[in-house]
Amino acid sequence: MIGFLPLLAIDGARKLDLSLDPRSQNAYIATIIDKTKMLASVPSPRLVLMSGSSMAFGVDSDLLESDLKLPVVNAALHYNFGSRYMMEELKTYLKKGDVILLSLEYMVTSEGEYDEQLLAADFYPPSKQWIHFPSITEQMGAYAVHRLTDCRLIIGEAINHSRSKPISIADTTSIFYRNCFSPKGDLLCHLNNPKIEIVYPTLSSSDFTEQIKDLNDFYAFAQKKGAKVYFTFPCLAQKSYEENMGTIRKISQQIHKELKIPILGTAENALMDDAFFYDNAYHPNAKGREIFTKRLLTLFENSGFKEKKEDLE
């Protein structure tokens, strides 16, 4: 017990730090406060988007809403939350009549990263219920690592005299900040930023078994709730696809074979030229965002969604 006293002290210091630091109002992950508020308050029927950051960067919700005549909630935020966490979040706020569009980046795991999930819980404590720990030992270890990370952060900022400053959409250098999201949940700050070098993630696993289980479990839940669910493949830069083609094709084949959710499109028609991405192979720039959103609208149209929409009303 005595060994946990320093961690309890760090926990208290972290909570005080969050209450005093502008970061608590401006951090990227703090956007979960706004996104969950939208999920709780926007009435159904509505279109809810969920993925990692690819849909946060890559969708124009105003365009979707105008064409589909449905309110849009872009709940997408961070791939490291993991598919189980994302589906549990959606279950919490799912309403009868909802239309859910799911997409997972190819490096999303089922379990996600505990440190990222616990960071979200620092900002939005109810999100702790979406974190799955296989054992109490693993839970205690994850909390300890998370708080030690906080300790290094607090000490480092104290030494360097570096504190977060409020940043707006007009800023042309920063990206990951809460103030840079639209009221519907779209990330906007990168749209006016100069192009920077693109990061091309390397995929290490072609097994999507657990992720598909998470999606299918949510689908069964949504059907009982009276909600419609669709899946679409994530937008991706052409070079990244070519570098990971074998892995992506295996994941795509597995999804088409095992996923019970209606699938809109293919992995290949979610690809775009590298010129349409900003800083990451999953993060479209302004033009890429427009192209990908229009492709989503075409997929909805080809699925007969507009004709089916009257069933929701």
VOBA-1610 file (N, C-alpha, C; in pm, whole numbers, padded with zeros to 5 digits, always signed):
BEGIN
Met+00083-00121+00000Met+00000+00000+00000Met+00086+00125+00000Ile+00194+00119+00080Ile+00283+00237+00089Ile+00341+00269-00048Gly+00366+00163-00128Gly+00424+00184-00259Gly+00334+00262-00354Phe+00204+00263-00323Phe+00111+00334-00410Phe+00093+00480-00370Leu+00147+00519-00255Leu+00131+00658-00211Leu+00191+00758-00310Pro+00312+00733-00363Pro+00365+00827-00463Pro+00275+00838-00586Leu+00214+00725-00629Leu+00125+00730-00744Leu-00001+00810-00714Leu-00050+00797-00588Leu-00167+00876-00549Leu-00134+01024-00548Ala-00011+01056-00505Ala+00032+01196-00506Ala+00042+01247-00649Ile+00096+01164-00738Ile+00106+01202-00880Ile-00034+01220-00937Asp-00126+01130-00900Asp-00263+01139-00948Asp-00325+01272-00909Gly-00303+01312-00783Gly-00356+01440-00737Gly-00292+01557-00809Ala-00161+01548-00831Ala-00090+01655-00901Ala-00137+01666-01045Arg-00163+01551-01107Arg-00209+01552-01245Arg-00348+01618-01256Lys-00438+01583-01165Lys-00571+01640-01168Lys-00567+01791-01144Leu-00479+01834-01054Leu-00463+01977-01031Leu-00403+02044-01154Asp-00305+01976-01216Asp-00242+02028-01336Asp-00344+02046-01448Leu-00433+01948-01465Leu-00534+01957-01570Leu-00633+02069-01543Ser-00661+02095-01417Ser-00757+02201-01384Ser-00698+02340-01405Leu-00564+02349-01401Leu-00498+02479-01413Leu-00441+02505-01552Asp-00404+02399-01622Asp-00334+02411-01750Asp-00433+02432-01864Pro-00407+02527-01953Pro-00492+02543-02071Pro-00506+02416-02153Arg-00411+02323-02136Arg-00418+02196-02208Arg-00551+02123-02180Ser-00603+02141-02058Ser-00726+02073-02022Ser-00843+02120-02107Gln-00831+02238-02166Gln-00934+02290-02255Gln-00897+02275-02401Asn-00772+02241-02428Asn-00723+02251-02565Asn-00658+02124-02620Ala-00643+02021-02540Ala-00577+01900-02587Ala-00663+01826-02689Tyr-00598+01760-02782Tyr-00669+01683-02884Tyr-00762+01580-02820Ile-00710+01502-02727Ile-00790+01396-02665Ile-00905+01453-02583Ala-00890+01577-02534Ala-00999+01639-02458Ala-01123+01660-02544Thr-01109+01649-02674Thr-01224+01662-02764Thr-01327+01554-02738Ile-01288+01449-02668Ile-01384+01344-02634Ile-01499+01402-02551Ile-01474+01509-02478Ile-01581+01575-02401Ile-01688+01627-02497Asp-01645+01691-02603Asp-01739+01750-02699Asp-01809+01642-02782Lys-01734+01539-02819Lys-01792+01436-02905Lys-01896+01353-02830Thr-01869+01322-02705Thr-01968+01248-02627Thr-02091+01336-02598Lys-02070+01464-02581Lys-02184+01555-02561Lys-02274+01555-02685Met-02211+01557-02804Met-02290+01551-02928Met-02364+01418-02938Leu-02296+01309-02905Leu-02359+01178-02911Leu-02479+01169-02818Ala-02469+01236-02704Ala-02578+01232-02607Ala-02694+01324-02644Ser-02664+01436-02712Ser-02765+01540-02728Ser-02829+01551-02866Val-02756+01517-02973Val-02813+01532-03107Val-02921+01427-03127Pro-03043+01469-03162Pro-03154+01373-03173Pro-03141+01281-03294Ser-03204+01166-03284Ser-03211+01071-03394Ser-03343+01093-03469Pro-03345+01066-03601Pro-03241+01000-03681Pro-03123+01093-03711Arg-03006+01035-03712Arg-02882+01109-03736Arg-02779+01013-03791Leu-02675+01066-03853Leu-02564+00987-03903Leu-02447+01006-03808Val-02396+00896-03753Val-02282+00900-03661Val-02163+00832-03728Leu-02051+00902-03733Leu-01928+00850-03791Leu-01834+00805-03679Met-01775+00686-03695Met-01678+00641-03595Met-01561+00572-03662Ser-01442+00619-03630Ser-01318+00557-03677Ser-01207+00613-03590Gly-01082+00592-03633Gly-00973+00666-03573Gly-00970+00806-03634Ser-00853+00864-03646Ser-00844+01003-03692Ser-00870+01020-03841Ser-00879+00911-03918Ser-00899+00926-04062Ser-01029+00998-04094Met-01135+00970-04023Met-01261+01040-04045Met-01265+01174-03974Ala-01186+01190-03868Ala-01177+01322-03805Ala-01115+01421-03904Phe-01010+01377-03974Phe-00944+01460-04074Phe-01019+01463-04207Gly-01078+01350-04245Gly-01113+01329-04384Gly-01256+01346-04425Val-01343+01398-04337Val-01485+01408-04372Val-01535+01551-04354Asp-01615+01594-04450Asp-01685+01722-04440Asp-01829+01692-04398Ser-01856+01702-04269Ser-01988+01665-04217Ser-02098+01757-04267Asp-02064+01883-04293Asp-02165+01975-04347Asp-02213+01926-04483Leu-02121+01879-04567Leu-02156+01828-04699Leu-02241+01702-04687Leu-02202+01613-04597Leu-02280+01491-04575Leu-02422+01526-04530Glu-02430+01617-04434Glu-02560+01654-04378Glu-02650+01718-04483Ser-02593+01804-04566Ser-02670+01872-04668Ser-02726+01774-04770Asp-02646+01677-04809Asp-02689+01583-04912Asp-02782+01475-04858Leu-02751+01421-04740Leu-02828+01310-04685Leu-02949+01355-04604Lys-02955+01484-04574Lys-03065+01541-04496Lys-03077+01474-04359Leu-02962+01449-04299Leu-02955+01394-04164Leu-02852+01471-04083Pro-02879+01502-03955Pro-02775+01561-03871Pro-02656+01465-03863Val-02536+01519-03864Val-02415+01436-03860Val-02338+01462-03731Val-02297+01353-03668Val-02207+01359-03552Val-02080+01284-03591Asn-01970+01355-03603Asn-01842+01293-03635Asn-01773+01259-03503Ala-01789+01133-03458Ala-01733+01089-03330Ala-01592+01035-03343Ala-01536+01034-03464Ala-01402+00980-03487Ala-01296+01064-03416Leu-01197+00997-03358Leu-01095+01072-03285Leu-00956+01011-03295His-00936+00886-03249His-00799+00836-03236His-00796+00684-03251Tyr-00712+00634-03342Tyr-00706+00491-03368Tyr-00658+00411-03247Asn-00575+00472-03162Asn-00520+00400-03048Asn-00622+00376-02936Phe-00744+00425-02952Phe-00849+00386-02858Phe-00884+00238-02877Gly-00867+00186-02996Gly-00898+00046-03023Gly-01045+00026-03059Ser-01073-00082-03133Ser-01209-00106-03182Ser-01306-00140-03071Arg-01263-00212-02968Arg-01356-00247-02860Arg-01400-00121-02787Tyr-01307-00034-02756Tyr-01336+00092-02687Tyr-01433+00176-02770Met-01405+00190-02900Met-01492+00270-02987Met-01634+00216-02988Met-01648+00082-02996Met-01782+00023-03001Met-01855+00038-02868Glu-01781+00029-02758Glu-01843+00050-02627Glu-01890+00195-02611Glu-01813+00288-02664Glu-01855+00428-02661Glu-01985+00446-02737Leu-01992+00388-02856Leu-02114+00400-02936Leu-02234+00335-02867Lys-02213+00220-02805Lys-02322+00153-02735Lys-02384+00243-02628Thr-02298+00320-02562Thr-02345+00406-02453Thr-02445+00510-02502Tyr-02425+00558-02624Tyr-02505+00670-02673Tyr-02597+00634-02791Leu-02601+00508-02828Leu-02680+00467-02944Leu-02829+00490-02921Lys-02896+00541-03026Lys-03039+00568-03018Lys-03113+00498-03130Lys-03236+00464-03106Lys-03320+00406-03209Lys-03330+00505-03326Gly-03311+00453-03448Gly-03316+00539-03566Gly-03181+00590-03610Asp-03076+00568-03532Asp-02941+00612-03571Asp-02893+00538-03695Val-02810+00606-03774Val-02736+00543-03883Val-02588+00557-03846Ile-02518+00446-03834Ile-02378+00447-03792Ile-02290+00406-03909Leu-02190+00487-03938Leu-02091+00451-04040Leu-01957+00427-03971Leu-01912+00302-03975Leu-01788+00261-03909Leu-01675+00247-04011Ser-01555+00279-03966Ser-01437+00257-04047Ser-01318+00239-03952Leu-01232+00144-03981Leu-01114+00123-03898Leu-00988+00132-03983Glu-00893+00212-03940Glu-00763+00213-04004Glu-00701+00073-03988Tyr-00615+00035-04080Tyr-00565-00102-04082Tyr-00475-00135-03965Met-00423-00036-03893Met-00338-00067-03779Met-00415-00062-03646Val-00547-00041-03651Val-00627-00042-03529Val-00628-00182-03469Thr-00605-00190-03338Thr-00615-00317-03268Thr-00747-00321-03191Ser-00782-00436-03140Ser-00903-00446-03060Ser-00885-00380-02924Glu-00774-00411-02858Glu-00753-00363-02721Glu-00711-00218-02713Gly-00651-00163-02818Gly-00604-00025-02814Gly-00486-00007-02721Glu-00459+00118-02687Glu-00347+00152-02598Glu-00403+00206-02467Tyr-00369+00141-02356Tyr-00424+00182-02227Tyr-00390+00326-02191Asp-00269+00368-02224Asp-00228+00503-02184Asp-00315+00608-02253Glu-00349+00586-02381Glu-00435+00679-02453Glu-00578+00677-02396Gln-00627+00558-02363Gln-00760+00545-02306Gln-00768+00611-02168Leu-00664+00593-02088Leu-00662+00655-01955Leu-00646+00805-01964Leu-00576+00853-02068Leu-00566+00997-02088Leu-00705+01054-02117Ala-00781+00984-02200Ala-00918+01028-02227Ala-01000+01031-02099Ala-00977+00933-02011Ala-01051+00928-01885Ala-01011+01041-01791Asp-00889+01092-01805Asp-00849+01210-01727Asp-00939+01328-01762Phe-00971+01340-01889Phe-01056+01450-01934Phe-01205+01419-01919Tyr-01241+01293-01942Tyr-01382+01255-01938Tyr-01394+01125-01857Pro-01404+01134-01726Pro-01403+01016-01638Pro-01502+00906-01674Pro-01625+00934-01724Pro-01716+00824-01758Pro-01660+00727-01862Ser-01560+00771-01939Ser-01505+00684-02043Ser-01427+00566-01986Lys-01401+00565-01854Lys-01332+00451-01793Lys-01408+00321-01818Gln-01541+00329-01829Gln-01623+00209-01847Gln-01596+00142-01982Trp-01534+00211-02075Trp-01510+00155-02208Trp-01374+00086-02218Ile-01295+00095-02111Ile-01162+00033-02111Ile-01174-00110-02060His-01119-00204-02134His-01124-00345-02095His-00987-00390-02048Phe-00979-00429-01920Phe-00856-00484-01864Phe-00877-00634-01842Pro-00792-00719-01895Pro-00808-00864-01878Pro-00798-00909-01733Ser-00726-00832-01649Ser-00709-00870-01509Ser-00686-00746-01425Ile-00707-00758-01295Ile-00684-00647-01203Ile-00536-00610-01200Thr-00451-00711-01219Thr-00307-00685-01221Thr-00269-00597-01338Glu-00325-00628-01454Glu-00297-00548-01573Glu-00354-00407-01558Gln-00470-00398-01495Gln-00530-00267-01472Gln-00442-00180-01383Met-00393-00237-01272Met-00307-00163-01180Met-00177-00122-01249Gly-00124-00213-01330Gly+00000-00181-01400Gly-00019-00068-01500Ala-00133-00070-01571Ala-00161+00034-01669Ala-00176+00170-01602Tyr-00245+00174-01488Tyr-00261+00300-01415Tyr-00126+00351-01366Ala-00041+00261-01318Ala+00090+00301-01267Ala+00176+00361-01379Val+00178+00294-01494Val+00256+00344-01609Val+00202+00479-01654His+00070+00490-01657His+00008+00616-01702His+00045+00731-01610Arg+00039+00709-01481Arg+00071+00817-01388Arg+00220+00851-01388Leu+00305+00753-01408Leu+00448+00782-01418Leu+00478+00864-01544Thr+00404+00836-01650Thr+00416+00918-01771Thr+00374+01061-01743Asp+00265+01077-01665Asp+00219+01210-01625Asp+00326+01282-01546Cys+00392+01207-01458Cys+00497+01268-01374Cys+00608+01324-01460Arg+00651+01248-01560Arg+00757+01297-01649Arg+00710+01420-01725Leu+00584+01421-01765Leu+00529+01535-01838Leu+00530+01661-01752Ile+00480+01647-01629Ile+00472+01762-01539Ile+00611+01817-01507Ile+00704+01726-01477Ile+00840+01769-01443Ile+00908+01833-01564Gly+00891+01771-01682Gly+00952+01825-01803Gly+00902+01964-01836Glu+00773+01987-01819Glu+00718+02119-01848Glu+00765+02222-01745Ala+00781+02176-01621Ala+00829+02268-01517Ala+00972+02311-01546Ile+01053+02214-01592Ile+01194+02245-01621Ile+01206+02335-01744Asn+01127+02304-01845Asn+01136+02378-01972Asn+01049+02502-01977His+00969+02522-01872His+00876+02637-01868His+00786+02639-01992Ser+00743+02520-02032Ser+00658+02509-02150Ser+00515+02475-02108Arg+00422+02559-02145Arg+00281+02537-02116Arg+00203+02549-02246Ser+00093+02477-02252Ser+00009+02484-02372Ser-00058+02620-02384Lys-00074+02665-02504Lys-00142+02791-02529Lys-00267+02764-02615Pro-00372+02840-02594Pro-00491+02822-02677Pro-00457+02842-02824Ile-00504+02751-02908Ile-00476+02758-03050Ile-00608+02750-03124Ser-00624+02829-03227Ser-00750+02834-03301Ser-00733+02772-03438Ile-00843+02759-03511Ile-00841+02704-03646Ile-00754+02788-03738Ala-00742+02916-03708Ala-00662+03006-03793Ala-00513+02978-03784Asp-00469+02905-03681Asp-00327+02872-03667Asp-00282+02788-03786Thr-00163+02817-03838Thr-00117+02750-03960Thr-00001+02653-03937Thr+00027+02621-03812Thr+00137+02529-03784Thr+00094+02411-03697Ser-00002+02429-03609Ser-00042+02323-03516Ser-00159+02242-03573Ile-00177+02120-03519Ile-00280+02031-03572Ile-00370+01976-03461Phe-00311+01906-03365Phe-00390+01826-03272Phe-00435+01906-03151Tyr-00542+01982-03169Tyr-00596+02063-03060Tyr-00749+02063-03062Arg-00806+02068-02943Arg-00951+02064-02930Arg-01018+02184-02999Asn-00956+02299-02992Asn-01016+02419-03051Asn-01024+02414-03203Cys-00962+02313-03261Cys-00957+02304-03407Cys-01067+02216-03466Phe-01165+02177-03384Phe-01275+02094-03434Phe-01398+02179-03461Ser-01474+02138-03561Ser-01599+02205-03593Ser-01707+02159-03495Pro-01822+02228-03492Pro-01931+02186-03403Pro-01983+02046-03432Lys-01959+01996-03553Lys-02004+01860-03587Lys-01897+01755-03562Gly-01776+01799-03523Gly-01671+01704-03489Gly-01565+01684-03594Asp-01561+01768-03699Asp-01457+01758-03802Asp-01334+01837-03759Leu-01215+01780-03781Leu-01091+01854-03759Leu-01068+01949-03875Leu-01046+02077-03845Leu-01036+02179-03949Leu-00900+02247-03957Cys-00821+02239-03851Cys-00701+02323-03845Cys-00599+02290-03953His-00599+02166-04003His-00499+02131-04104His-00537+02183-04243Leu-00659+02229-04260Leu-00706+02267-04393Leu-00634+02390-04448Asn-00587+02476-04358Asn-00517+02596-04403Asn-00367+02591-04372Asn-00319+02472-04333Asn-00177+02458-04301Asn-00094+02422-04425Pro+00031+02467-04431Pro+00118+02426-04542Pro+00139+02275-04538Lys+00157+02214-04653Lys+00179+02070-04662Lys+00309+02032-04594Ile+00309+01920-04521Ile+00431+01872-04457Ile+00456+01728-04501Glu+00571+01673-04460Glu+00607+01538-04503Glu+00507+01436-04450Ile+00466+01345-04536Ile+00365+01246-04500Ile+00430+01125-04432Val+00370+01078-04324Val+00413+00956-04256Val+00335+00839-04314Tyr+00406+00732-04349Tyr+00344+00613-04406Tyr+00360+00497-04308Pro+00256+00467-04228Pro+00267+00359-04129Pro+00290+00223-04194Thr+00372+00141-04130Thr+00396+00005-04175Thr+00309-00090-04094Leu+00236-00176-04161Leu+00146-00268-04093Leu+00221-00392-04048Ser+00194-00435-03926Ser+00265-00551-03871Ser+00179-00676-03862Ser+00047-00662-03877Ser-00042-00778-03864Ser-00152-00773-03970Ser-00184-00891-04024Ser-00292-00901-04122Ser-00414-00971-04062Asp-00411-00996-03931Asp-00522-01066-03866Asp-00617-00965-03802Phe-00738-00957-03853Phe-00838-00863-03805Phe-00950-00935-03728Thr-00921-01055-03678Thr-01023-01138-03614Thr-01092-01067-03499Glu-01013-01015-03406Glu-01072-00953-03286Glu-01144-00824-03320Gln-01090-00746-03413Gln-01157-00622-03454Gln-01293-00653-03517Ile-01297-00754-03600Ile-01424-00792-03663Ile-01524-00841-03559Lys-01477-00913-03459Lys-01566-00956-03350Lys-01626-00836-03279Asp-01544-00735-03256Asp-01594-00614-03190Asp-01703-00547-03273Leu-01681-00539-03404Leu-01777-00477-03495Leu-01906-00559-03502Asn-01892-00690-03513Asn-02010-00776-03520Asn-02091-00772-03391Asp-02022-00765-03279Asp-02091-00754-03150Asp-02171-00624-03144Phe-02111-00515-03190Phe-02183-00388-03192Phe-02301-00395-03287Tyr-02283-00460-03401Tyr-02390-00470-03499Tyr-02512-00540-03440Ala-02489-00649-03367Ala-02600-00721-03303Ala-02671-00631-03202Phe-02592-00556-03127Phe-02648-00462-03029Phe-02732-00355-03098Ala-02679-00301-03208Ala-02747-00193-03280Ala-02878-00241-03343Gln-02878-00363-03394Gln-03001-00417-03454Gln-03113-00426-03351Lys-03078-00469-03230Lys-03177-00478-03123Lys-03226-00339-03083Lys-03138-00241-03096Lys-03170-00104-03059Lys-03254-00034-03166Gly-03255-00087-03286Gly-03328-00023-03395Gly-03245+00078-03471Ala-03114+00054-03480Ala-03023+00142-03553Ala-02966+00068-03674Lys-02931+00143-03778Lys-02869+00086-03897Lys-02719+00108-03891Val-02643+00011-03938Val-02497+00019-03933Val-02438-00015-04069Tyr-02338+00062-04110Tyr-02263+00036-04233Tyr-02114+00041-04200Phe-02036-00029-04283Phe-01890-00024-04270Phe-01832+00023-04402Thr-01729+00106-04394Thr-01656+00145-04514Thr-01507+00141-04486Phe-01428+00121-04588Phe-01283+00114-04571Phe-01224+00254-04554Pro-01114+00265-04481Pro-01057+00397-04452Pro-00990+00458-04574Cys-00995+00590-04583Cys-00918+00659-04686Cys-00769+00631-04663Leu-00694+00620-04770Leu-00553+00584-04757Leu-00476+00635-04877Ala-00353+00682-04851Ala-00266+00728-04959Ala-00219+00608-05043Gln-00210+00630-05173Gln-00175+00525-05267Gln-00042+00458-05232Lys+00058+00538-05196Lys+00190+00481-05163Lys+00182+00388-05045Ser+00104+00424-04944Ser+00092+00340-04826Ser+00027+00207-04862Tyr-00071+00213-04950Tyr-00136+00089-04995Tyr-00035+00001-05068Glu+00042+00060-05156Glu+00139-00019-05233Glu+00244-00082-05143Glu+00285-00010-05037Glu+00387-00063-04946Glu+00333-00173-04855Asn+00201-00177-04837Asn+00139-00275-04747Asn+00031-00356-04819Met+00045-00369-04949Met-00062-00426-05031Met-00103-00566-04986Gly-00006-00653-04963Gly-00037-00790-04924Gly-00117-00796-04795Thr-00073-00718-04697Thr-00141-00716-04567Thr-00281-00660-04579Ile-00295-00549-04651Ile-00427-00486-04665Ile-00523-00576-04741Arg-00475-00645-04842Arg-00562-00735-04917Arg-00611-00850-04828Lys-00525-00901-04741Lys-00566-01008-04649Lys-00672-00956-04551Ile-00650-00836-04498Ile-00747-00777-04406Ile-00879-00754-04477Ser-00872-00701-04599Ser-00992-00674-04677Ser-01070-00803-04704Gln-01000-00909-04743Gln-01065-01038-04770Gln-01131-01091-04643Gln-01063-01077-04531Gln-01119-01124-04404Gln-01244-01045-04366Ile-01241-00915-04388Ile-01357-00831-04359Ile-01476-00871-04446His-01453-00888-04575His-01561-00925-04666His-01618-01064-04631Lys-01535-01151-04576Lys-01578-01288-04545Lys-01649-01296-04410Glu-01599-01223-04309Glu-01646-01244-04172Glu-01734-01133-04116Leu-01725-01013-04171Leu-01802-00902-04116Leu-01949-00916-04156Lys-02038-00901-04059Lys-02181-00915-04082Lys-02247-00782-04121Ile-02175-00675-04101Ile-02227-00541-04130Ile-02224-00516-04281Pro-02329-00453-04337Pro-02324-00416-04479Pro-02201-00330-04509Ile-02129-00364-04614Ile-02004-00295-04649Ile-02027-00203-04768Leu-01985-00078-04752Leu-01993+00019-04861Leu-01856+00032-04925Gly-01844-00010-05048Gly-01718+00007-05121Gly-01615-00100-05091Thr-01494-00076-05140Thr-01381-00168-05125Thr-01260-00092-05074Ala-01158-00166-05035Ala-01034-00102-04991Ala-00973-00019-05102Glu-00985-00068-05224Glu-00923-00001-05338Glu-00992+00131-05374Asn-01125+00138-05362Asn-01188+00265-05399Asn-01187+00367-05286Ala-01119+00334-05176Ala-01095+00432-05070Ala-00957+00496-05084Leu-00882+00454-05186Leu-00747+00507-05207Leu-00752+00643-05276Met-00655+00727-05243Met-00639+00855-05313Met-00491+00881-05336Asp-00462+00965-05433Asp-00325+01004-05462Asp-00262+01070-05340Asp-00132+01050-05322Asp-00061+01107-05208Asp-00074+01259-05200Ala-00094+01323-05314Ala-00107+01469-05316Ala-00227+01518-05238Phe-00321+01428-05207Phe-00443+01466-05136Phe-00436+01437-04987Phe-00314+01419-04934Phe-00298+01393-04791Phe-00208+01498-04729Tyr-00227+01517-04599Tyr-00160+01627-04530Tyr-00031+01583-04459Asp-00041+01505-04352Asp+00078+01469-04274Asp+00089+01319-04251Asn-00014+01244-04289Asn-00020+01103-04260Asn-00100+01034-04371Ala-00070+00909-04397Ala-00136+00836-04505Ala-00285+00818-04483Tyr-00335+00851-04363Tyr-00478+00842-04332Tyr-00542+00979-04313His-00466+01086-04332His-00514+01221-04302His-00526+01306-04428Pro-00643+01310-04492Pro-00658+01391-04614Pro-00642+01540-04587Asn-00592+01611-04688Asn-00588+01757-04681Asn-00723+01812-04729Ala-00731+01940-04754Ala-00860+02001-04789Ala-00921+01937-04914Lys-00842+01920-05020Lys-00894+01860-05142Lys-00928+01713-05122Gly-00841+01643-05050Gly-00866+01502-05023Gly-00993+01481-04941Arg-01015+01570-04847Arg-01136+01565-04764Arg-01261+01578-04850Glu-01256+01670-04946Glu-01369+01689-05036Glu-01393+01565-05121Ile-01284+01509-05175Ile-01296+01391-05261Ile-01351+01273-05182Phe-01297+01249-05064Phe-01340+01133-04987Phe-01485+01145-04942Thr-01526+01265-04903Thr-01665+01286-04861Thr-01761+01260-04977Lys-01725+01308-05096Lys-01811+01284-05212Lys-01815+01136-05248Arg-01705+01065-05225Arg-01707+00921-05249Arg-01802+00852-05151Leu-01802+00896-05026Leu-01895+00839-04928Leu-02039+00862-04972Leu-02067+00981-05022Leu-02203+01010-05068Leu-02241+00919-05185Thr-02147+00894-05274Thr-02173+00804-05386Thr-02200+00662-05336Leu-02123+00617-05237Leu-02144+00484-05180Leu-02281+00472-05116Phe-02321+00576-05044Phe-02455+00575-04984Phe-02562+00568-05093Glu-02543+00648-05198Glu-02641+00651-05307Glu-02651+00515-05376Asn-02536+00453-05402Asn-02535+00323-05468Asn-02596+00213-05383Ser-02594+00233-05251Ser-02650+00133-05160Ser-02801+00143-05149Gly-02858+00248-05208Gly-03001+00271-05196Gly-03039+00334-05064Phe-02941+00393-04996Phe-02966+00447-04863Phe-03074+00556-04863Lys-03072+00642-04963Lys-03168+00753-04964Lys-03312+00701-04973Glu-03330+00591-05046Glu-03462+00533-05056Glu-03502+00468-04924Lys-03404+00410-04854Lys-03432+00343-04727Lys-03448+00442-04612Lys-03398+00564-04631Lys-03395+00660-04522Lys-03534+00692-04467Glu-03633+00682-04552Glu-03769+00714-04507Glu-03816+00617-04398Asp-03753+00499-04391Asp-03788+00403-04285Asp-03745+00453-04148Leu-03647+00548-04146Leu-03595+00598-04020Leu-03682+00710-03965Glu-03762+00770-04049Glu-03833+00891-04012Glu-03974+00862-03962
//
